[in-house]
């Protein structure tokens, strides 16, 4: 089971090893404290827990990225184990943040992210749904949820997530598309319950969307800026 988890993590990490700051939001400012300051409010405590979680996720992401580039199997396994421990620790911090301040959508998004990195896709989806109920259209949660759909082979919903992002946030759409490309590459080597026709149909769709994204890159603000 651990070997299967490692191989799945490695395939996904090759395309989604971006830092937590890059896709899910960074740390939040804390209120300066002094000896005369009143005790921190639940919201402030939640912010501190959230910030600690972000730091833990960034470290875990770095370990996971290192594992993806390790040629030595033992070193790779060790880095993945450390990354897994890091995600588990971060999950506890984000969970604490949601308990202290249940309406913090960023923390719910990271509860989903860390659960997904641990292979707990159903729990991840529940957390993403909670984040989106608090902030409808939250693009980071939609992207992360798209990766979770891939982990569950729910390809139709992953497509919907990509198309929504393509029309609203090209940067996050590109990150999800990279995850789709990695998913195709992994499942061509190991179908893992996906029939050949469905796999090739999805691979064709991903190829078409990649071509469209390349052809229209210059029409976005990011593409126009790059052209100058």
JOZINOR-V356107 format. One record per residue. OMEGA is omega in radians with two decimals (999 if undefined). NEAR is the number of other ideal C-beta (glycine too) atoms within 10 Angstrom. Layout:
BEGIN
omega & near
OMEGA & NEAR
OMEGA & NEAR
END
This chain:
BEGIN
omega & near
3.13 & 6
3.12 & 10
3.11 & 8
3.14 & 11
-3.14 & 13
-3.11 & 19
3.12 & 15
3.13 & 16
-3.07 & 21
-3.14 & 20
-3.13 & 19
-3.08 & 22
3.11 & 23
-3.13 & 18
-3.06 & 21
-3.13 & 24
3.04 & 18
-3.11 & 14
3.10 & 15
3.14 & 25
-3.06 & 14
-3.02 & 15
-3.01 & 20
-3.11 & 20
-3.11 & 17
-3.13 & 12
3.10 & 16
3.13 & 16
3.08 & 7
3.10 & 12
3.09 & 12
-3.10 & 6
3.05 & 11
-3.11 & 5
-3.10 & 4
-3.10 & 5
3.06 & 10
3.12 & 8
-3.13 & 7
3.11 & 15
3.07 & 12
3.13 & 12
3.12 & 14
3.08 & 18
3.11 & 16
3.13 & 23
3.12 & 23
3.12 & 19
3.12 & 22
-3.13 & 24
3.09 & 17
3.10 & 18
3.12 & 27
3.12 & 24
3.13 & 15
3.12 & 23
3.13 & 25
3.10 & 18
3.12 & 18
3.10 & 23
3.13 & 25
3.10 & 16
3.14 & 21
3.10 & 24
3.09 & 17
3.12 & 18
-3.10 & 23
-3.11 & 19
3.13 & 12
3.09 & 15
-3.13 & 6
-3.06 & 9
-3.11 & 9
3.11 & 8
3.11 & 12
-3.14 & 17
3.14 & 15
3.13 & 15
3.11 & 22
3.10 & 23
3.11 & 14
3.10 & 17
3.13 & 25
3.10 & 21
3.12 & 13
3.11 & 22
3.13 & 24
3.10 & 15
3.12 & 16
3.13 & 27
3.12 & 25
-3.13 & 14
3.12 & 22
3.09 & 29
3.09 & 19
3.13 & 18
-3.14 & 28
3.10 & 22
3.14 & 13
-3.08 & 20
-3.00 & 18
-3.11 & 14
3.12 & 12
-3.05 & 22
3.12 & 20
3.14 & 24
3.10 & 31
3.12 & 27
3.13 & 30
2.97 & 31
3.07 & 26
-3.10 & 31
-3.09 & 30
3.05 & 28
3.14 & 24
3.12 & 24
3.10 & 26
3.11 & 18
-3.12 & 17
-2.96 & 17
-3.14 & 20
3.09 & 11
3.11 & 17
-3.14 & 26
3.13 & 21
3.14 & 15
3.09 & 29
3.12 & 29
3.11 & 14
3.11 & 19
-3.11 & 27
3.06 & 18
3.12 & 12
3.12 & 17
-3.13 & 15
3.12 & 9
3.14 & 10
-2.96 & 20
3.14 & 17
3.12 & 25
3.11 & 28
3.10 & 23
-3.14 & 26
3.14 & 29
3.08 & 27
3.08 & 28
3.11 & 28
3.07 & 25
3.10 & 25
3.14 & 27
3.12 & 20
-3.11 & 13
3.08 & 17
-2.93 & 16
3.13 & 19
-3.14 & 9
3.06 & 15
3.08 & 24
-3.14 & 18
3.12 & 15
-3.14 & 27
-3.11 & 26
3.08 & 13
-3.13 & 18
-3.13 & 22
3.14 & 19
-3.03 & 9
-3.09 & 12
-3.04 & 18
-3.12 & 19
3.13 & 13
3.08 & 22
-3.14 & 24
3.14 & 18
3.09 & 22
3.11 & 29
3.09 & 20
3.08 & 17
3.10 & 26
3.12 & 25
3.10 & 17
3.12 & 19
3.13 & 26
-3.14 & 19
3.14 & 13
-3.05 & 19
3.01 & 20
3.07 & 13
-3.12 & 9
-3.04 & 12
3.06 & 13
3.04 & 12
3.12 & 7
-3.12 & 17
-3.03 & 9
-3.12 & 10
3.14 & 8
3.14 & 13
-3.10 & 18
3.08 & 13
3.13 & 12
3.12 & 21
3.11 & 17
3.12 & 11
3.13 & 15
3.12 & 20
3.12 & 13
-3.13 & 10
3.09 & 19
3.12 & 15
3.13 & 10
-3.14 & 11
3.13 & 17
-3.10 & 10
-3.06 & 9
-3.09 & 12
-3.11 & 15
-3.13 & 11
3.12 & 9
3.09 & 16
-3.13 & 8
-3.14 & 12
3.12 & 14
3.13 & 11
-3.13 & 8
-3.11 & 10
3.12 & 8
999 & 4
END
